[in-house]
Amino acid sequence: MRRKQVIRWAGTVVAILILLVAFAGYIVLESAQFHQYLLVKIVEQADRATGGKLEVENWDFHLSPMVVNLYGITLHGTEGPERKPLLVAEKLTIGVSAHRLLRRKVQLTELLVQHPVASFEVNKDGTTNIPTPTDKTSSPMRS
């Protein structure tokens, strides 16, 4: 009889701890500081992957289906500050499938760009405003 009580108490304590951790995780995920932190990380990764300078006004995330929306996007290439940016878009929607998340792989399921405006420039010497990625592992052309 005593053993059953100990098991019941231990189960109750574990369940309460799981609920507390889930609640704390939800609070952290919904906080403005965490939201801003992730926005900075997204921009840093995009800057390394493209070699350009990305600006994003805001973002949101939906778990089901797993979709990230980026709002107010501006990608600067190698153009000067007085020139139009390489790309401006109202909204970028990225859908992913996380069934391979344990292997650190995600599959792109959706990519929508709303109201894109691209300003591609070719100078007389043949150079363009397309930046060169600084992160060679993110480049689509790996050798």
Long-range contacts (C-beta under 8 A, 24 or more apart in sequence): 35-59, 42-70, 45-138, 46-75, 47-134, 48-133, 48-134, 48-135, 48-138, 49-133, 49-135, 49-138, 49-139, 50-75, 50-131, 50-133, 51-131, 51-132, 51-133, 51-134, 52-76, 52-77, 52-78, 52-86, 52-131, 65-95, 65-109, 66-95, 66-96, 66-97, 66-98, 67-93, 67-94, 67-95, 67-96, 67-110, 68-93, 68-94, 68-95, 68-96, 69-93, 69-94, 70-94, 77-128, 77-129, 77-130, 77-131, 78-127, 78-128, 78-129, 78-130, 78-131, 79-119, 79-121, 79-129, 83-119, 83-121, 83-129, 84-119, 85-119, 86-118, 86-119, 86-120, 86-129, 86-130, 86-131, 87-116, 87-117, 87-118, 87-119, 88-116, 88-117, 89-113, 89-114, 89-115, 89-116, 89-117, 90-114, 90-115, 91-115
